[in-house]
Amino acid sequence: MISLPPLSTYDTYRAWRGDTSRWLPVVREIADGHGLSWGTPHVFSTGTNLVVGLDGGVILKLFPPFLRSQFVSERGALAQLRGRLGIPIPDLIAEGERDGWPYLVITRLSGTVGSEVWPSLPEAERERVLGEIGAVIAEVQRVPPGGLLALEPRWEAFMRTQIAQCRARHERLGLPAKFLTSLDDLLRDATELIPMHAPPVILTGEYIPENFLLARRPDGWHVAGLFDFGDVRTGWGEYDLLGPSAFMAVGHPRLVRSLFDGFGIPRSEVNFTLKRRLMALMMLHSASDPLRHICIAGWPDRVDDFVQLQELIWPQSPALAS
């Protein structure tokens, strides 16, 4: 019997993961233990955790020991959201642990991963999809958080840690020096801009094309499924607008408007304060890396500070204000 190793870092995990002979026999043993047929397992190359498609529309998701918190978040989110959304999410079939590696067995959803479709969509279809994504975010946030409120760190502690570490993080990631003074100003405003004690809602932190499915209907493409809840936390709802803003709306006024409309932000409230708060949240996001994640071509050369950047990402225009 092959054992899973007690890996503790991303680097060792990635190197180990690259050799399927080290873990595929374990996947088969787990499947057998749950009476699941595995045939020719399909290994998903993207994503953080080890995700393998089995027969019968079933997926096995293995979490390395140092990512146990993602297992806890995903398991809790799937249970809390089950039957409460108008959009499909995976059903939890089984769970367990092998050699300190927790795992979930979940159903595989139908549809095409958004990242495969989004680049080729015309603008009108992008508007519709972004409006639907905004509506899905709002729908998830209307579900009572329940036991997810116990996930650590809690919102205020998470935000204060992010604020304390933000400048060093972005210096390390290569943020151009011309933005650092503006970042200091933004961080000074952050504790006043960001509600720390508002009733928390469910956040996934990752409404990005890789984490939802699209399906084509007679009138075009629509959102057809949502998956990957390993980064779920609870907190201030606008946090989940950052992924769609950076990766999908990318400063196009009509796309920004569709996202905000779907989420339910009145157009009269799309003002400097909202954009300043979104800018602060974007720099404080757990995965924040603006040079690589803000998909607006050449943005560092187009703006000189974060006030200009927030106007570039969430532009004020007749189309947005009408």
C-alpha positions as CSV (number, residue, x, y, z in Angstrom):
1,M,0.0,0.0,0.0
2,I,1.4,3.4,-1.1
3,S,1.3,6.1,1.6
4,L,0.8,9.8,1.0
5,P,3.7,11.9,2.3
6,P,3.5,14.6,5.0
7,L,4.2,17.5,2.6
8,S,4.4,20.9,4.2
9,T,5.2,23.4,1.4
10,Y,3.9,24.2,-2.1
11,D,7.2,23.6,-3.7
12,T,7.6,20.0,-2.4
13,Y,3.9,19.4,-3.1
14,R,4.1,20.6,-6.8
15,A,7.2,18.4,-7.4
16,W,5.5,15.4,-5.9
17,R,2.2,16.0,-7.7
18,G,4.0,16.0,-11.0
19,D,4.7,12.2,-10.8
20,T,1.3,10.4,-11.0
21,S,2.9,7.1,-10.0
22,R,3.3,8.4,-6.5
23,W,-0.4,9.0,-5.9
24,L,-2.6,7.5,-8.5
25,P,-2.7,4.1,-6.8
26,V,-3.9,5.9,-3.7
27,V,-6.7,7.5,-5.7
28,R,-7.8,4.1,-6.9
29,E,-7.7,2.6,-3.4
30,I,-9.9,5.5,-2.1
31,A,-12.3,5.0,-4.9
32,D,-12.5,1.3,-4.3
33,G,-13.1,2.0,-0.6
34,H,-16.2,4.0,-1.4
35,G,-17.4,1.6,-4.1
36,L,-16.6,4.0,-6.9
37,S,-15.5,3.0,-10.4
38,W,-12.4,4.7,-11.6
39,G,-11.6,3.2,-15.0
40,T,-9.2,5.7,-16.5
41,P,-9.0,8.6,-14.0
42,H,-8.8,12.1,-15.4
43,V,-6.3,14.3,-13.7
44,F,-7.2,18.1,-13.7
45,S,-3.9,20.0,-14.2
46,T,-5.2,23.3,-12.9
47,G,-6.1,24.2,-9.4
48,T,-4.3,24.1,-6.1
49,N,-5.4,20.7,-4.8
50,L,-5.2,17.3,-6.3
51,V,-8.4,16.8,-8.3
52,V,-9.2,13.6,-10.2
53,G,-12.2,12.7,-12.3
54,L,-13.6,9.2,-11.8
55,D,-16.3,7.3,-13.6
56,G,-19.9,8.2,-13.4
57,G,-19.5,12.0,-13.1
58,V,-17.7,11.9,-9.8
59,I,-14.6,13.9,-8.7
60,L,-12.2,13.1,-5.9
61,K,-10.5,16.1,-4.4
62,L,-7.5,15.5,-2.2
63,F,-6.1,18.3,0.0
64,P,-2.4,18.2,1.2
65,P,-2.0,18.5,4.9
66,F,-1.0,22.1,4.9
67,L,-4.2,23.0,3.0
68,R,-6.5,21.4,5.5
69,S,-8.3,24.7,6.0
70,Q,-9.4,24.6,2.4
71,F,-10.9,21.2,3.0
72,V,-12.8,22.6,6.0
73,S,-14.0,25.6,4.0
74,E,-15.1,23.6,1.0
75,R,-16.9,20.9,3.0
76,G,-18.7,23.6,5.1
77,A,-19.6,25.7,2.1
78,L,-21.0,22.8,0.1
79,A,-23.2,21.8,3.1
80,Q,-24.4,25.3,3.8
81,L,-25.2,26.2,0.2
82,R,-26.8,22.9,-0.8
83,G,-30.3,23.3,-2.2
84,R,-30.2,27.1,-1.6
85,L,-29.0,28.4,-4.9
86,G,-30.6,28.6,-8.3
87,I,-27.3,27.6,-9.9
88,P,-25.8,24.0,-9.7
89,I,-22.9,23.4,-7.3
90,P,-21.3,20.0,-6.6
91,D,-23.1,17.6,-4.3
92,L,-21.0,16.1,-1.5
93,I,-21.0,12.3,-1.8
94,A,-18.4,11.2,0.7
95,E,-15.4,12.5,2.7
96,G,-12.5,10.9,4.5
97,E,-8.8,11.1,5.3
98,R,-5.8,9.2,4.1
99,D,-2.3,9.6,5.7
100,G,-3.3,13.0,7.0
101,W,-4.7,14.1,3.7
102,P,-8.4,15.0,3.9
103,Y,-10.5,14.4,0.8
104,L,-14.0,15.0,-0.6
105,V,-15.9,13.0,-3.2
106,I,-18.2,15.3,-5.1
107,T,-20.4,15.3,-8.2
108,R,-19.0,16.7,-11.5
109,L,-21.1,19.5,-13.0
110,S,-22.1,19.9,-16.6
111,G,-20.8,22.8,-18.7
112,T,-17.7,24.4,-20.1
113,V,-15.2,26.1,-17.8
114,G,-15.5,29.8,-18.1
115,S,-11.9,30.4,-18.9
116,E,-12.3,28.3,-22.1
117,V,-15.2,30.4,-23.4
118,W,-14.7,33.9,-22.0
119,P,-11.9,35.1,-24.4
120,S,-14.0,34.5,-27.5
121,L,-17.3,36.0,-26.2
122,P,-18.6,39.1,-28.0
123,E,-19.2,42.1,-25.7
124,A,-23.0,41.6,-25.6
125,E,-22.6,38.1,-24.3
126,R,-19.9,39.2,-21.8
127,E,-22.4,41.8,-20.5
128,R,-25.0,39.1,-19.9
129,V,-22.6,36.7,-18.3
130,L,-21.2,39.3,-15.9
131,G,-24.7,40.4,-15.0
132,E,-25.5,36.7,-14.1
133,I,-22.2,36.4,-12.1
134,G,-23.1,39.5,-10.1
135,A,-26.5,38.0,-9.4
136,V,-25.0,34.6,-8.4
137,I,-22.6,36.5,-6.0
138,A,-25.7,38.3,-4.4
139,E,-27.6,35.0,-4.2
140,V,-24.8,33.2,-2.4
141,Q,-24.5,36.1,0.0
142,R,-28.2,35.9,0.8
143,V,-27.7,32.4,2.2
144,P,-27.2,32.5,6.0
145,P,-23.5,31.8,6.8
146,G,-24.4,29.3,9.6
147,G,-21.4,27.3,10.7
148,L,-19.1,29.1,8.2
149,L,-19.0,32.0,10.7
150,A,-16.6,29.9,12.7
151,L,-14.0,29.8,9.9
152,E,-10.8,31.5,10.9
153,P,-9.5,34.1,10.6
154,R,-12.7,36.2,11.2
155,W,-13.2,39.2,8.9
156,E,-11.8,41.9,11.2
157,A,-8.7,39.9,12.1
158,F,-8.1,39.0,8.5
159,M,-8.4,42.5,7.3
160,R,-6.1,43.9,10.0
161,T,-3.5,41.3,9.2
162,Q,-3.8,42.1,5.5
163,I,-3.4,45.8,6.2
164,A,-0.3,45.3,8.3
165,Q,1.4,43.1,5.7
166,C,0.1,44.8,2.6
167,R,3.0,47.2,1.8
168,A,5.7,44.5,2.2
169,R,3.6,42.1,0.1
170,H,3.3,44.4,-2.8
171,E,7.0,45.5,-2.7
172,R,7.9,41.8,-2.8
173,L,5.6,41.3,-5.8
174,G,7.2,44.2,-7.7
175,L,4.7,47.0,-7.4
176,P,6.3,50.0,-9.1
177,A,7.8,52.5,-6.6
178,K,5.6,55.3,-7.9
179,F,2.6,53.6,-6.3
180,L,3.9,53.1,-2.8
181,T,3.0,56.6,-1.4
182,S,-0.5,56.2,-2.8
183,L,-0.7,52.7,-1.3
184,D,0.3,54.2,2.1
185,D,-2.6,56.7,1.8
186,L,-5.0,53.9,0.7
187,L,-4.0,51.8,3.7
188,R,-4.5,54.7,6.1
189,D,-8.1,55.0,4.8
190,A,-8.8,51.3,4.7
191,T,-10.0,50.8,8.3
192,E,-12.6,53.6,7.8
193,L,-13.5,52.6,4.3
194,I,-14.0,48.8,4.9
195,P,-16.8,47.8,7.4
196,M,-15.2,45.6,10.0
197,H,-18.3,44.7,12.0
198,A,-21.2,44.6,9.5
199,P,-23.2,41.3,9.4
200,P,-20.9,38.9,7.5
201,V,-21.9,37.1,4.3
202,I,-20.5,34.1,2.5
203,L,-17.4,35.0,0.4
204,T,-15.7,32.7,-2.0
205,G,-13.0,35.2,-3.0
206,E,-12.7,33.6,-6.4
207,Y,-15.5,34.4,-8.8
208,I,-13.1,34.1,-11.7
209,P,-13.5,32.3,-15.1
210,E,-11.7,29.2,-13.9
211,N,-14.3,28.6,-11.1
212,F,-17.6,28.7,-13.0
213,L,-19.2,26.8,-15.8
214,L,-21.0,28.2,-18.9
215,A,-23.5,26.5,-21.1
216,R,-24.7,27.5,-24.5
217,R,-28.5,28.0,-25.0
218,P,-30.3,29.2,-28.1
219,D,-29.8,32.8,-27.1
220,G,-26.1,32.4,-26.2
221,W,-23.9,31.6,-23.3
222,H,-25.1,31.6,-19.7
223,V,-23.6,30.8,-16.3
224,A,-24.4,27.1,-15.6
225,G,-22.5,26.1,-12.5
226,L,-20.2,27.2,-9.7
227,F,-17.4,25.2,-8.0
228,D,-14.3,25.4,-5.9
229,F,-15.1,26.6,-2.4
230,G,-11.7,26.1,-0.8
231,D,-11.1,29.7,-0.1
232,V,-14.5,30.5,1.4
233,R,-14.6,32.9,4.4
234,T,-17.2,35.3,5.7
235,G,-17.1,39.1,5.6
236,W,-18.0,42.2,3.7
237,G,-19.8,41.3,0.4
238,E,-18.0,43.7,-2.0
239,Y,-14.9,41.6,-1.5
240,D,-16.3,39.1,-4.1
241,L,-16.6,41.8,-6.8
242,L,-12.8,42.0,-7.1
243,G,-12.2,38.8,-9.2
244,P,-14.8,39.7,-11.9
245,S,-13.6,43.3,-11.9
246,A,-9.9,42.4,-12.4
247,F,-10.2,39.4,-14.7
248,M,-13.4,40.1,-16.7
249,A,-14.9,43.6,-16.6
250,V,-11.3,45.1,-17.0
251,G,-12.4,48.7,-17.1
252,H,-15.1,48.4,-19.8
253,P,-17.9,50.6,-18.6
254,R,-20.8,48.5,-19.9
255,L,-19.2,45.3,-18.3
256,V,-18.7,47.1,-15.0
257,R,-22.3,48.3,-15.1
258,S,-23.6,44.8,-15.8
259,L,-21.6,43.3,-12.9
260,F,-22.8,46.0,-10.5
261,D,-26.4,45.8,-11.7
262,G,-26.4,42.0,-11.3
263,F,-25.0,42.3,-7.8
264,G,-27.6,45.0,-6.9
265,I,-25.6,48.2,-6.4
266,P,-27.7,51.1,-7.4
267,R,-26.1,53.2,-10.0
268,S,-26.4,56.3,-7.8
269,E,-24.1,54.6,-5.3
270,V,-21.3,54.0,-7.8
271,N,-19.2,56.9,-6.5
272,F,-15.7,57.7,-5.4
273,T,-16.2,56.2,-2.0
274,L,-17.3,52.8,-3.4
275,K,-14.4,52.7,-5.8
276,R,-12.0,53.7,-3.2
277,R,-13.2,50.9,-0.9
278,L,-13.0,48.4,-3.8
279,M,-9.5,49.6,-4.6
280,A,-8.5,49.0,-0.9
281,L,-10.1,45.6,-0.9
282,M,-8.3,44.6,-4.1
283,M,-4.9,45.4,-2.6
284,L,-5.8,43.5,0.5
285,H,-7.3,40.4,-1.1
286,S,-5.7,37.2,0.0
287,A,-4.5,36.6,-3.6
288,S,-3.7,40.2,-4.5
289,D,-1.1,40.5,-7.2
290,P,-2.2,43.6,-9.3
291,L,0.6,43.4,-11.9
292,R,-0.5,39.9,-12.9
293,H,-4.2,39.9,-12.0
294,I,-5.5,43.3,-13.3
295,C,-6.1,42.3,-16.9
296,I,-6.0,45.8,-18.3
297,A,-3.1,46.1,-20.8
298,G,-0.3,48.3,-19.7
299,W,-2.2,49.7,-16.7
300,P,1.0,50.6,-14.7
301,D,2.0,53.0,-17.5
302,R,-1.5,54.5,-17.8
303,V,-1.9,55.7,-14.2
304,D,0.2,57.3,-11.5
305,D,-1.6,56.4,-8.3
306,F,-4.5,54.4,-6.9
307,V,-7.1,57.1,-7.4
308,Q,-6.4,57.0,-11.1
309,L,-6.3,53.2,-11.1
310,Q,-9.7,52.9,-9.4
311,E,-11.1,55.1,-12.1
312,L,-9.5,52.9,-14.8
313,I,-10.9,49.7,-13.3
314,W,-14.4,51.1,-12.4
315,P,-14.8,54.0,-14.8
316,Q,-17.3,56.8,-14.3
317,S,-19.0,57.3,-17.6
318,P,-22.4,58.2,-19.0
319,A,-23.0,54.4,-19.6
320,L,-22.4,53.7,-15.9
321,A,-24.3,56.6,-14.5
322,S,-27.3,56.5,-16.8
